[in-house]
Structure formats: C-alpha cells, structure tokens
Amino acid sequence: MASYRSRLNLSVTTSPLNGVQKLTFTVISSTKRKIGSTIFVWLFFLLDAGQLFHDLFFVIIGVCLFR
C-alpha cells in the first residue's frame, strides 16, 4: 500500500458547503502530470514562436469571411 501511495500525488482539500466541511481527495497519477506538463511546454513553444495566435487569427478571419 505504501508503494502505491508513493507513486501518486495525493492532496486533501476542504471546502465549506452549506456550513458543512466537504472533504475532497484529488489523486493525480505521475503519467497524467507528465502529459499535462508536456502539453503546456508545447503550447509555450508555439506561443513563443508566435505561431499559436498567428494561426488562430487567420482561422477566425477565414470563418468570418465565409459566413
């Protein structure tokens, strides 16, 4: 059981709901964290290169023109 928990990121948060504390467990596996960080890095590189907003601008203009 300890080895299973060591591979997971476990965070416990509480939030008030109608005066009652609601306990929420969030478990994120290391694989999902790695995938999320990889997507973030690729979006950062696209933004840094100016490609992300450049491409979105022309897609929006194209949609508006062909309505």
PyMOL Python script that loads the backbone (N, CA, C, O; Angstrom):
from pymol import cmd

cmd.read_pdbstr("""\
ATOM      1  N   MET A   1       0.823  -1.194   0.000  1.00  0.00           N
ATOM      2  CA  MET A   1       0.000   0.000   0.000  1.00  0.00           C
ATOM      3  C   MET A   1       0.866   1.256   0.000  1.00  0.00           C
ATOM      4  O   MET A   1       0.517   2.245  -0.644  1.00  0.00           O
ATOM      5  N   ALA A   2       1.977   1.227   0.706  1.00  0.00           N
ATOM      6  CA  ALA A   2       2.846   2.406   0.767  1.00  0.00           C
ATOM      7  C   ALA A   2       3.473   2.691  -0.590  1.00  0.00           C
ATOM      8  O   ALA A   2       3.622   3.853  -0.969  1.00  0.00           O
ATOM      9  N   SER A   3       3.846   1.638  -1.332  1.00  0.00           N
ATOM     10  CA  SER A   3       4.448   1.865  -2.647  1.00  0.00           C
ATOM     11  C   SER A   3       3.418   2.434  -3.617  1.00  0.00           C
ATOM     12  O   SER A   3       3.771   3.242  -4.477  1.00  0.00           O
ATOM     13  N   TYR A   4       2.161   2.035  -3.500  1.00  0.00           N
ATOM     14  CA  TYR A   4       1.109   2.577  -4.353  1.00  0.00           C
ATOM     15  C   TYR A   4       0.925   4.066  -4.082  1.00  0.00           C
ATOM     16  O   TYR A   4       0.795   4.848  -5.025  1.00  0.00           O
ATOM     17  N   ARG A   5       0.912   4.470  -2.830  1.00  0.00           N
ATOM     18  CA  ARG A   5       0.730   5.878  -2.486  1.00  0.00           C
ATOM     19  C   ARG A   5       1.949   6.715  -2.854  1.00  0.00           C
ATOM     20  O   ARG A   5       1.825   7.906  -3.137  1.00  0.00           O
ATOM     21  N   SER A   6       3.126   6.095  -2.851  1.00  0.00           N
ATOM     22  CA  SER A   6       4.326   6.857  -3.191  1.00  0.00           C
ATOM     23  C   SER A   6       4.352   7.216  -4.670  1.00  0.00           C
ATOM     24  O   SER A   6       5.032   8.164  -5.063  1.00  0.00           O
ATOM     25  N   ARG A   7       3.626   6.475  -5.490  1.00  0.00           N
ATOM     26  CA  ARG A   7       3.577   6.768  -6.922  1.00  0.00           C
ATOM     27  C   ARG A   7       2.501   7.781  -7.279  1.00  0.00           C
ATOM     28  O   ARG A   7       2.413   8.192  -8.436  1.00  0.00           O
ATOM     29  N   LEU A   8       1.700   8.185  -6.345  1.00  0.00           N
ATOM     30  CA  LEU A   8       0.604   9.108  -6.617  1.00  0.00           C
ATOM     31  C   LEU A   8       0.812  10.419  -5.879  1.00  0.00           C
ATOM     32  O   LEU A   8       1.434  10.469  -4.818  1.00  0.00           O
ATOM     33  N   ASN A   9       0.276  11.476  -6.467  1.00  0.00           N
ATOM     34  CA  ASN A   9       0.266  12.775  -5.802  1.00  0.00           C
ATOM     35  C   ASN A   9      -1.088  12.902  -5.115  1.00  0.00           C
ATOM     36  O   ASN A   9      -2.115  12.989  -5.787  1.00  0.00           O
ATOM     37  N   LEU A  10      -1.100  12.912  -3.805  1.00  0.00           N
ATOM     38  CA  LEU A  10      -2.343  12.934  -3.039  1.00  0.00           C
ATOM     39  C   LEU A  10      -2.467  14.271  -2.332  1.00  0.00           C
ATOM     40  O   LEU A  10      -1.603  14.648  -1.542  1.00  0.00           O
ATOM     41  N   SER A  11      -3.548  14.986  -2.620  1.00  0.00           N
ATOM     42  CA  SER A  11      -3.789  16.247  -1.927  1.00  0.00           C
ATOM     43  C   SER A  11      -5.197  16.227  -1.353  1.00  0.00           C
ATOM     44  O   SER A  11      -6.130  15.721  -1.977  1.00  0.00           O
ATOM     45  N   VAL A  12      -5.333  16.777  -0.171  1.00  0.00           N
ATOM     46  CA  VAL A  12      -6.616  16.810   0.518  1.00  0.00           C
ATOM     47  C   VAL A  12      -7.021  18.271   0.680  1.00  0.00           C
ATOM     48  O   VAL A  12      -6.255  19.080   1.205  1.00  0.00           O
ATOM     49  N   THR A  13      -8.221  18.601   0.230  1.00  0.00           N
ATOM     50  CA  THR A  13      -8.725  19.960   0.386  1.00  0.00           C
ATOM     51  C   THR A  13     -10.094  19.916   1.042  1.00  0.00           C
ATOM     52  O   THR A  13     -10.837  18.945   0.892  1.00  0.00           O
ATOM     53  N   THR A  14     -10.416  20.962   1.761  1.00  0.00           N
ATOM     54  CA  THR A  14     -11.747  21.078   2.347  1.00  0.00           C
ATOM     55  C   THR A  14     -12.402  22.329   1.805  1.00  0.00           C
ATOM     56  O   THR A  14     -11.744  23.347   1.592  1.00  0.00           O
ATOM     57  N   SER A  15     -13.687  22.248   1.587  1.00  0.00           N
ATOM     58  CA  SER A  15     -14.437  23.415   1.127  1.00  0.00           C
ATOM     59  C   SER A  15     -15.773  23.455   1.857  1.00  0.00           C
ATOM     60  O   SER A  15     -16.425  22.421   2.005  1.00  0.00           O
ATOM     61  N   PRO A  16     -16.194  24.640   2.317  1.00  0.00           N
ATOM     62  CA  PRO A  16     -17.467  24.727   3.027  1.00  0.00           C
ATOM     63  C   PRO A  16     -18.647  24.599   2.065  1.00  0.00           C
ATOM     64  O   PRO A  16     -18.672  25.246   1.017  1.00  0.00           O
ATOM     65  N   LEU A  17     -19.606  23.777   2.417  1.00  0.00           N
ATOM     66  CA  LEU A  17     -20.800  23.588   1.607  1.00  0.00           C
ATOM     67  C   LEU A  17     -21.996  23.608   2.557  1.00  0.00           C
ATOM     68  O   LEU A  17     -22.234  22.637   3.275  1.00  0.00           O
ATOM     69  N   ASN A  18     -22.748  24.710   2.564  1.00  0.00           N
ATOM     70  CA  ASN A  18     -23.894  24.897   3.461  1.00  0.00           C
ATOM     71  C   ASN A  18     -23.494  24.722   4.927  1.00  0.00           C
ATOM     72  O   ASN A  18     -24.214  24.090   5.699  1.00  0.00           O
ATOM     73  N   GLY A  19     -22.349  25.279   5.303  1.00  0.00           N
ATOM     74  CA  GLY A  19     -21.899  25.203   6.684  1.00  0.00           C
ATOM     75  C   GLY A  19     -21.242  23.891   7.057  1.00  0.00           C
ATOM     76  O   GLY A  19     -20.803  23.736   8.197  1.00  0.00           O
ATOM     77  N   VAL A  20     -21.159  22.940   6.138  1.00  0.00           N
ATOM     78  CA  VAL A  20     -20.555  21.641   6.413  1.00  0.00           C
ATOM     79  C   VAL A  20     -19.269  21.540   5.603  1.00  0.00           C
ATOM     80  O   VAL A  20     -19.241  21.876   4.419  1.00  0.00           O
ATOM     81  N   GLN A  21     -18.217  21.079   6.245  1.00  0.00           N
ATOM     82  CA  GLN A  21     -16.960  20.920   5.532  1.00  0.00           C
ATOM     83  C   GLN A  21     -17.033  19.676   4.648  1.00  0.00           C
ATOM     84  O   GLN A  21     -17.330  18.575   5.113  1.00  0.00           O
ATOM     85  N   LYS A  22     -16.756  19.884   3.372  1.00  0.00           N
ATOM     86  CA  LYS A  22     -16.758  18.775   2.425  1.00  0.00           C
ATOM     87  C   LYS A  22     -15.304  18.401   2.165  1.00  0.00           C
ATOM     88  O   LYS A  22     -14.505  19.255   1.779  1.00  0.00           O
ATOM     89  N   LEU A  23     -14.960  17.157   2.371  1.00  0.00           N
ATOM     90  CA  LEU A  23     -13.596  16.683   2.207  1.00  0.00           C
ATOM     91  C   LEU A  23     -13.430  16.121   0.803  1.00  0.00           C
ATOM     92  O   LEU A  23     -14.181  15.242   0.381  1.00  0.00           O
ATOM     93  N   THR A  24     -12.446  16.633   0.090  1.00  0.00           N
ATOM     94  CA  THR A  24     -12.240  16.215  -1.286  1.00  0.00           C
ATOM     95  C   THR A  24     -10.829  15.682  -1.441  1.00  0.00           C
ATOM     96  O   THR A  24      -9.864  16.330  -1.036  1.00  0.00           O
ATOM     97  N   PHE A  25     -10.712  14.506  -2.025  1.00  0.00           N
ATOM     98  CA  PHE A  25      -9.412  13.921  -2.321  1.00  0.00           C
ATOM     99  C   PHE A  25      -9.163  14.042  -3.818  1.00  0.00           C
ATOM    100  O   PHE A  25     -10.018  13.695  -4.633  1.00  0.00           O
ATOM    101  N   THR A  26      -7.991  14.533  -4.165  1.00  0.00           N
ATOM    102  CA  THR A  26      -7.612  14.624  -5.562  1.00  0.00           C
ATOM    103  C   THR A  26      -6.368  13.785  -5.762  1.00  0.00           C
ATOM    104  O   THR A  26      -5.327  14.040  -5.157  1.00  0.00           O
ATOM    105  N   VAL A  27      -6.485  12.782  -6.616  1.00  0.00           N
ATOM    106  CA  VAL A  27      -5.358  11.907  -6.889  1.00  0.00           C
ATOM    107  C   VAL A  27      -4.986  12.060  -8.350  1.00  0.00           C
ATOM    108  O   VAL A  27      -5.801  11.813  -9.238  1.00  0.00           O
ATOM    109  N   ILE A  28      -3.752  12.469  -8.594  1.00  0.00           N
ATOM    110  CA  ILE A  28      -3.279  12.650  -9.958  1.00  0.00           C
ATOM    111  C   ILE A  28      -2.069  11.749 -10.147  1.00  0.00           C
ATOM    112  O   ILE A  28      -1.084  11.865  -9.418  1.00  0.00           O
ATOM    113  N   SER A  29      -2.141  10.860 -11.116  1.00  0.00           N
ATOM    114  CA  SER A  29      -1.023   9.958 -11.339  1.00  0.00           C
ATOM    115  C   SER A  29       0.136  10.707 -11.974  1.00  0.00           C
ATOM    116  O   SER A  29      -0.047  11.768 -12.570  1.00  0.00           O
ATOM    117  N   SER A  30       1.325  10.147 -11.841  1.00  0.00           N
ATOM    118  CA  SER A  30       2.512  10.800 -12.389  1.00  0.00           C
ATOM    119  C   SER A  30       2.454  10.856 -13.907  1.00  0.00           C
ATOM    120  O   SER A  30       2.985  11.791 -14.505  1.00  0.00           O
ATOM    121  N   THR A  31       1.820   9.875 -14.544  1.00  0.00           N
ATOM    122  CA  THR A  31       1.703   9.880 -16.001  1.00  0.00           C
ATOM    123  C   THR A  31       0.850  11.052 -16.468  1.00  0.00           C
ATOM    124  O   THR A  31       1.206  11.722 -17.437  1.00  0.00           O
ATOM    125  N   LYS A  32      -0.266  11.309 -15.797  1.00  0.00           N
ATOM    126  CA  LYS A  32      -1.127  12.433 -16.173  1.00  0.00           C
ATOM    127  C   LYS A  32      -0.418  13.760 -15.951  1.00  0.00           C
ATOM    128  O   LYS A  32      -0.588  14.694 -16.734  1.00  0.00           O
ATOM    129  N   ARG A  33       0.378  13.851 -14.885  1.00  0.00           N
ATOM    130  CA  ARG A  33       1.132  15.082 -14.648  1.00  0.00           C
ATOM    131  C   ARG A  33       2.161  15.304 -15.744  1.00  0.00           C
ATOM    132  O   ARG A  33       2.363  16.437 -16.181  1.00  0.00           O
ATOM    133  N   LYS A  34       2.815  14.237 -16.195  1.00  0.00           N
ATOM    134  CA  LYS A  34       3.819  14.360 -17.257  1.00  0.00           C
ATOM    135  C   LYS A  34       3.168  14.770 -18.570  1.00  0.00           C
ATOM    136  O   LYS A  34       3.712  15.602 -19.296  1.00  0.00           O
ATOM    137  N   ILE A  35       2.010  14.196 -18.882  1.00  0.00           N
ATOM    138  CA  ILE A  35       1.297  14.556 -20.113  1.00  0.00           C
ATOM    139  C   ILE A  35       0.864  16.015 -20.058  1.00  0.00           C
ATOM    140  O   ILE A  35       1.010  16.740 -21.043  1.00  0.00           O
ATOM    141  N   GLY A  36       0.340  16.450 -18.931  1.00  0.00           N
ATOM    142  CA  GLY A  36      -0.073  17.841 -18.785  1.00  0.00           C
ATOM    143  C   GLY A  36       1.080  18.808 -18.924  1.00  0.00           C
ATOM    144  O   GLY A  36       0.940  19.857 -19.553  1.00  0.00           O
ATOM    145  N   SER A  37       2.221  18.469 -18.345  1.00  0.00           N
ATOM    146  CA  SER A  37       3.370  19.366 -18.463  1.00  0.00           C
ATOM    147  C   SER A  37       3.911  19.375 -19.880  1.00  0.00           C
ATOM    148  O   SER A  37       4.400  20.408 -20.338  1.00  0.00           O
ATOM    149  N   THR A  38       3.839  18.251 -20.591  1.00  0.00           N
ATOM    150  CA  THR A  38       4.292  18.205 -21.982  1.00  0.00           C
ATOM    151  C   THR A  38       3.418  19.084 -22.860  1.00  0.00           C
ATOM    152  O   THR A  38       3.931  19.812 -23.709  1.00  0.00           O
ATOM    153  N   ILE A  39       2.106  19.028 -22.668  1.00  0.00           N
ATOM    154  CA  ILE A  39       1.190  19.876 -23.438  1.00  0.00           C
ATOM    155  C   ILE A  39       1.462  21.345 -23.138  1.00  0.00           C
ATOM    156  O   ILE A  39       1.462  22.172 -24.049  1.00  0.00           O
ATOM    157  N   PHE A  40       1.691  21.675 -21.876  1.00  0.00           N
ATOM    158  CA  PHE A  40       1.986  23.056 -21.505  1.00  0.00           C
ATOM    159  C   PHE A  40       3.264  23.544 -22.179  1.00  0.00           C
ATOM    160  O   PHE A  40       3.317  24.676 -22.660  1.00  0.00           O
ATOM    161  N   VAL A  41       4.294  22.701 -22.217  1.00  0.00           N
ATOM    162  CA  VAL A  41       5.566  23.091 -22.847  1.00  0.00           C
ATOM    163  C   VAL A  41       5.370  23.331 -24.329  1.00  0.00           C
ATOM    164  O   VAL A  41       5.898  24.307 -24.861  1.00  0.00           O
ATOM    165  N   TRP A  42       4.617  22.460 -25.025  1.00  0.00           N
ATOM    166  CA  TRP A  42       4.381  22.657 -26.460  1.00  0.00           C
ATOM    167  C   TRP A  42       3.596  23.940 -26.719  1.00  0.00           C
ATOM    168  O   TRP A  42       3.905  24.666 -27.664  1.00  0.00           O
ATOM    169  N   LEU A  43       2.587  24.232 -25.900  1.00  0.00           N
ATOM    170  CA  LEU A  43       1.839  25.478 -26.067  1.00  0.00           C
ATOM    171  C   LEU A  43       2.724  26.688 -25.813  1.00  0.00           C
ATOM    172  O   LEU A  43       2.582  27.711 -26.483  1.00  0.00           O
ATOM    173  N   PHE A  44       3.637  26.582 -24.850  1.00  0.00           N
ATOM    174  CA  PHE A  44       4.562  27.677 -24.593  1.00  0.00           C
ATOM    175  C   PHE A  44       5.474  27.906 -25.792  1.00  0.00           C
ATOM    176  O   PHE A  44       5.718  29.050 -26.176  1.00  0.00           O
ATOM    177  N   PHE A  45       5.984  26.816 -26.392  1.00  0.00           N
ATOM    178  CA  PHE A  45       6.854  26.966 -27.561  1.00  0.00           C
ATOM    179  C   PHE A  45       6.101  27.584 -28.734  1.00  0.00           C
ATOM    180  O   PHE A  45       6.649  28.428 -29.443  1.00  0.00           O
ATOM    181  N   LEU A  46       4.851  27.174 -28.945  1.00  0.00           N
ATOM    182  CA  LEU A  46       4.057  27.758 -30.026  1.00  0.00           C
ATOM    183  C   LEU A  46       3.788  29.235 -29.771  1.00  0.00           C
ATOM    184  O   LEU A  46       3.858  30.052 -30.689  1.00  0.00           O
ATOM    185  N   LEU A  47       3.485  29.572 -28.536  1.00  0.00           N
ATOM    186  CA  LEU A  47       3.248  30.965 -28.190  1.00  0.00           C
ATOM    187  C   LEU A  47       4.519  31.787 -28.359  1.00  0.00           C
ATOM    188  O   LEU A  47       4.480  32.914 -28.852  1.00  0.00           O
ATOM    189  N   ASP A  48       5.633  31.220 -27.950  1.00  0.00           N
ATOM    190  CA  ASP A  48       6.912  31.907 -28.056  1.00  0.00           C
ATOM    191  C   ASP A  48       7.278  32.143 -29.518  1.00  0.00           C
ATOM    192  O   ASP A  48       7.860  33.175 -29.853  1.00  0.00           O
ATOM    193  N   ALA A  49       6.945  31.210 -30.376  1.00  0.00           N
ATOM    194  CA  ALA A  49       7.249  31.356 -31.796  1.00  0.00           C
ATOM    195  C   ALA A  49       6.238  32.253 -32.505  1.00  0.00           C
ATOM    196  O   ALA A  49       6.448  32.625 -33.659  1.00  0.00           O
ATOM    197  N   GLY A  50       5.158  32.601 -31.838  1.00  0.00           N
ATOM    198  CA  GLY A  50       4.147  33.453 -32.445  1.00  0.00           C
ATOM    199  C   GLY A  50       3.216  32.698 -33.368  1.00  0.00           C
ATOM    200  O   GLY A  50       2.397  33.309 -34.054  1.00  0.00           O
ATOM    201  N   GLN A  51       3.325  31.388 -33.397  1.00  0.00           N
ATOM    202  CA  GLN A  51       2.522  30.593 -34.323  1.00  0.00           C
ATOM    203  C   GLN A  51       1.104  30.392 -33.823  1.00  0.00           C
ATOM    204  O   GLN A  51       0.165  30.347 -34.617  1.00  0.00           O
ATOM    205  N   LEU A  52       0.941  30.272 -32.521  1.00  0.00           N
ATOM    206  CA  LEU A  52      -0.376  29.947 -31.984  1.00  0.00           C
ATOM    207  C   LEU A  52      -1.383  31.035 -32.301  1.00  0.00           C
ATOM    208  O   LEU A  52      -2.436  30.750 -32.872  1.00  0.00           O
ATOM    209  N   PHE A  53      -1.084  32.280 -31.943  1.00  0.00           N
ATOM    210  CA  PHE A  53      -2.032  33.355 -32.193  1.00  0.00           C
ATOM    211  C   PHE A  53      -2.082  33.741 -33.664  1.00  0.00           C
ATOM    212  O   PHE A  53      -3.118  34.195 -34.149  1.00  0.00           O
ATOM    213  N   HIS A  54      -0.979  33.567 -34.375  1.00  0.00           N
ATOM    214  CA  HIS A  54      -0.959  33.853 -35.807  1.00  0.00           C
ATOM    215  C   HIS A  54      -1.943  32.939 -36.530  1.00  0.00           C
ATOM    216  O   HIS A  54      -2.744  33.400 -37.343  1.00  0.00           O
ATOM    217  N   ASP A  55      -1.879  31.641 -36.232  1.00  0.00           N
ATOM    218  CA  ASP A  55      -2.774  30.680 -36.873  1.00  0.00           C
ATOM    219  C   ASP A  55      -4.221  30.905 -36.448  1.00  0.00           C
ATOM    220  O   ASP A  55      -5.125  30.829 -37.281  1.00  0.00           O
ATOM    221  N   LEU A  56      -4.453  31.178 -35.174  1.00  0.00           N
ATOM    222  CA  LEU A  56      -5.816  31.413 -34.708  1.00  0.00           C
ATOM    223  C   LEU A  56      -6.418  32.656 -35.346  1.00  0.00           C
ATOM    224  O   LEU A  56      -7.610  32.679 -35.652  1.00  0.00           O
ATOM    225  N   PHE A  57      -5.608  33.684 -35.548  1.00  0.00           N
ATOM    226  CA  PHE A  57      -6.086  34.909 -36.175  1.00  0.00           C
ATOM    227  C   PHE A  57      -6.608  34.621 -37.579  1.00  0.00           C
ATOM    228  O   PHE A  57      -7.689  35.084 -37.943  1.00  0.00           O
ATOM    229  N   PHE A  58      -5.845  33.854 -38.379  1.00  0.00           N
ATOM    230  CA  PHE A  58      -6.266  33.571 -39.743  1.00  0.00           C
ATOM    231  C   PHE A  58      -7.443  32.599 -39.800  1.00  0.00           C
ATOM    232  O   PHE A  58      -8.237  32.659 -40.739  1.00  0.00           O
ATOM    233  N   VAL A  59      -7.572  31.723 -38.837  1.00  0.00           N
ATOM    234  CA  VAL A  59      -8.734  30.833 -38.779  1.00  0.00           C
ATOM    235  C   VAL A  59      -9.984  31.651 -38.482  1.00  0.00           C
ATOM    236  O   VAL A  59     -11.024  31.438 -39.106  1.00  0.00           O
ATOM    237  N   ILE A  60      -9.897  32.579 -37.542  1.00  0.00           N
ATOM    238  CA  ILE A  60     -11.052  33.416 -37.191  1.00  0.00           C
ATOM    239  C   ILE A  60     -11.439  34.308 -38.364  1.00  0.00           C
ATOM    240  O   ILE A  60     -12.625  34.459 -38.657  1.00  0.00           O
ATOM    241  N   ILE A  61     -10.460  34.898 -39.036  1.00  0.00           N
ATOM    242  CA  ILE A  61     -10.737  35.737 -40.207  1.00  0.00           C
ATOM    243  C   ILE A  61     -11.380  34.901 -41.309  1.00  0.00           C
ATOM    244  O   ILE A  61     -12.321  35.354 -41.961  1.00  0.00           O
ATOM    245  N   GLY A  62     -10.882  33.688 -41.520  1.00  0.00           N
ATOM    246  CA  GLY A  62     -11.446  32.808 -42.547  1.00  0.00           C
ATOM    247  C   GLY A  62     -12.887  32.434 -42.251  1.00  0.00           C
ATOM    248  O   GLY A  62     -13.715  32.393 -43.161  1.00  0.00           O
ATOM    249  N   VAL A  63     -13.194  32.163 -41.003  1.00  0.00           N
ATOM    250  CA  VAL A  63     -14.565  31.809 -40.622  1.00  0.00           C
ATOM    251  C   VAL A  63     -15.484  33.005 -40.823  1.00  0.00           C
ATOM    252  O   VAL A  63     -16.607  32.848 -41.301  1.00  0.00           O
ATOM    253  N   CYS A  64     -15.023  34.192 -40.464  1.00  0.00           N
ATOM    254  CA  CYS A  64     -15.854  35.395 -40.612  1.00  0.00           C
ATOM    255  C   CYS A  64     -16.098  35.733 -42.079  1.00  0.00           C
ATOM    256  O   CYS A  64     -17.179  36.207 -42.429  1.00  0.00           O
ATOM    257  N   LEU A  65     -15.124  35.499 -42.930  1.00  0.00           N
ATOM    258  CA  LEU A  65     -15.266  35.838 -44.347  1.00  0.00           C
ATOM    259  C   LEU A  65     -16.200  34.889 -45.088  1.00  0.00           C
ATOM    260  O   LEU A  65     -16.893  35.304 -46.018  1.00  0.00           O
ATOM    261  N   PHE A  66     -16.227  33.624 -44.689  1.00  0.00           N
ATOM    262  CA  PHE A  66     -17.009  32.635 -45.426  1.00  0.00           C
ATOM    263  C   PHE A  66     -18.368  32.361 -44.803  1.00  0.00           C
ATOM    264  O   PHE A  66     -18.968  31.325 -45.091  1.00  0.00           O
ATOM    265  N   ARG A  67     -18.866  33.240 -43.972  1.00  0.00           N
ATOM    266  CA  ARG A  67     -20.210  33.067 -43.396  1.00  0.00           C
ATOM    267  C   ARG A  67     -21.258  33.432 -44.385  1.00  0.00           C
ATOM    268  O   ARG A  67     -22.448  33.350 -44.083  1.00  0.00           O
TER     269      ARG A  67
END
""", "prot")
cmd.dss("prot")
cmd.show_as("cartoon", "prot")
cmd.util.cbc("prot")
cmd.orient("prot")
